[in-house]
């Protein structure tokens, strides 16, 4: 049976509202709300299937300096380019979400710590070698913190460990994976 006109309009409006409420408007990645929902779902699935899962916390290095030097519009464009590189580099099914500001999280299901570090290193290398027109041909760098799901983890615990690894990467000189 075909939708009646009003039913179709309601369905489209609901679908659009769901997309708006779960997508970061600037980078077109998942937003923090969707990250929290998906991370919990992924964790439960991977535990049931006895699969590894990793979170990779990513922070663009020195975004304030980029904004101060090139302006906030250029900083926003750098974030958009950064998010596109993250999304392109991830495996199909992985989730890329903007956590806030210049911080992003990648949820990598069926991926152990070694695989997540390799993925993060690939992204880190590509970023540092990709000139951005909005930054007059300069490249950006990012720092990465990786954490693998442990049996006792809840979403906050694994995210806290990934954030701790990210902080260690930044304190160790930035543009690295820990």
C-alpha positions in Angstrom: 0.0 0.0 0.0 1.3 3.4 -0.9 1.6 6.1 1.7 -1.1 8.7 1.8 0.2 12.2 1.3 0.0 13.2 4.9 1.6 10.0 6.1 4.5 10.5 3.7 4.9 14.1 4.9 4.9 13.0 8.5 7.4 10.2 7.8 9.8 12.6 6.0 9.5 15.2 8.7 10.2 12.6 11.4 13.2 11.2 9.5 14.5 14.7 8.9 14.1 15.7 12.6 15.9 12.5 13.6 18.8 13.3 11.2 19.0 16.9 12.5 19.0 15.8 16.2 21.8 13.2 15.7 24.1 14.9 13.2 26.6 17.7 13.8 25.6 20.6 11.7 29.1 21.7 10.8 30.9 18.5 10.1 28.0 16.3 9.1 29.4 13.6 11.4 27.4 12.0 14.3 26.9 14.3 17.2 27.6 13.6 20.9 24.0 12.5 21.5 24.2 9.9 18.8 27.7 8.8 19.9 26.4 8.0 23.4 23.6 6.0 22.0 25.7 4.1 19.4 28.6 3.5 21.8 26.4 1.7 24.2 24.7 -0.3 21.4 28.2 -1.2 20.0 29.5 -2.3 23.4 26.6 -4.6 24.0 26.8 -6.1 20.6 30.6 -6.7 20.8 30.3 -8.2 24.2 27.5 -10.6 23.0 29.5 -11.6 20.0 32.8 -11.7 21.9 34.3 -9.2 19.5 36.9 -6.4 20.4 35.9 -2.8 20.2 38.0 0.4 20.4 37.3 4.0 20.9 39.7 6.5 19.4 39.5 10.0 20.9 40.9 12.6 18.5 41.8 16.3 19.0 42.9 18.7 16.3 46.2 20.2 17.5 46.2 24.0 18.1 42.8 24.9 16.7 42.8 28.1 18.7 46.0 29.1 16.9 44.4 28.3 13.6 41.4 30.4 14.4 43.6 33.3 15.7 45.8 33.2 12.5 43.3 32.5 9.7 39.9 33.4 11.3 37.1 31.3 12.7 35.6 30.6 9.2 38.9 29.0 8.2 39.0 27.1 11.5 35.5 25.8 10.7 36.6 24.7 7.2 39.6 23.0 8.7 37.3 21.0 11.0 35.1 20.1 8.0 38.1 18.9 6.1 39.4 17.0 9.2 36.0 15.3 9.7 36.0 14.3 6.0 39.4 12.7 6.3 38.3 10.8 9.4 35.2 9.5 7.8 37.0 8.5 4.6 39.7 6.7 6.5 37.4 4.7 8.7 36.2 1.3 7.9 32.6 0.8 6.7 30.4 0.6 9.8 32.7 2.6 12.1 31.2 5.7 13.6 32.8 9.1 13.5 31.3 11.6 15.9 32.1 15.2 16.9 32.4 15.1 20.7 32.7 18.9 21.0 34.8 21.8 19.6 37.8 20.2 17.9 37.4 16.8 19.5 36.1 13.7 17.7 35.5 10.1 18.6 35.8 7.1 16.3 34.0 3.9 17.4 35.6 0.9 15.8 33.7 -2.4 16.2 35.4 -5.7 15.7 38.7 -3.9 16.0 41.4 -4.5 18.7 43.9 -2.0 20.1 46.5 -2.9 17.5 44.1 -2.4 14.6 42.8 0.9 16.1 46.3 2.2 16.6 47.1 1.4 13.0 44.0 3.1 11.8 44.7 6.2 13.9 48.3 6.3 12.7 47.1 6.1 9.0 44.7 9.1 9.7 47.4 11.0 11.6 49.9 10.6 8.7 47.3 11.6 6.1 46.3 14.7 8.0 49.9 15.9 8.4 50.5 15.6 4.7 47.2 17.1 3.4 47.5 20.8 2.5 44.3 22.7 3.3 43.4 25.5 1.0 41.5 27.3 3.8 44.9 27.4 5.7 46.8 28.7 2.6 48.2 25.2 1.9 49.3 24.4 5.4 48.5 21.0 7.0 46.9 20.3 10.3 47.9 17.7 12.8 45.9 15.8 15.4 46.5 13.8 18.6 44.9 10.4 19.1 44.1 8.4 22.2 43.1 4.7 21.8 41.2 2.5 24.4 40.0 -1.1 23.9 36.8 -2.3 25.6 37.3 -4.2 28.9 34.8 -6.5 30.4 33.9 -4.1 33.2 33.6 -1.0 31.0 30.6 1.2 30.6 30.7 3.9 27.9 32.0 6.5 30.3 34.9 4.3 31.4 36.2 3.5 27.9 35.8 7.1 26.9 37.7 8.2 30.0 40.6 5.9 29.2 40.7 7.1 25.5 40.6 10.7 26.8 43.5 9.9 29.2 45.5 8.5 26.3 44.7 11.6 24.2 45.9 13.8 27.0 49.1 11.8 27.2 49.6 12.2 23.4 49.1 16.0 23.7 51.5 16.2 26.7 54.1 14.1 24.7 54.3 16.7 21.9 51.1 16.3 19.9 50.7 14.8 16.5 50.9 11.2 17.8 48.9 8.2 18.7 48.9 6.8 22.3 
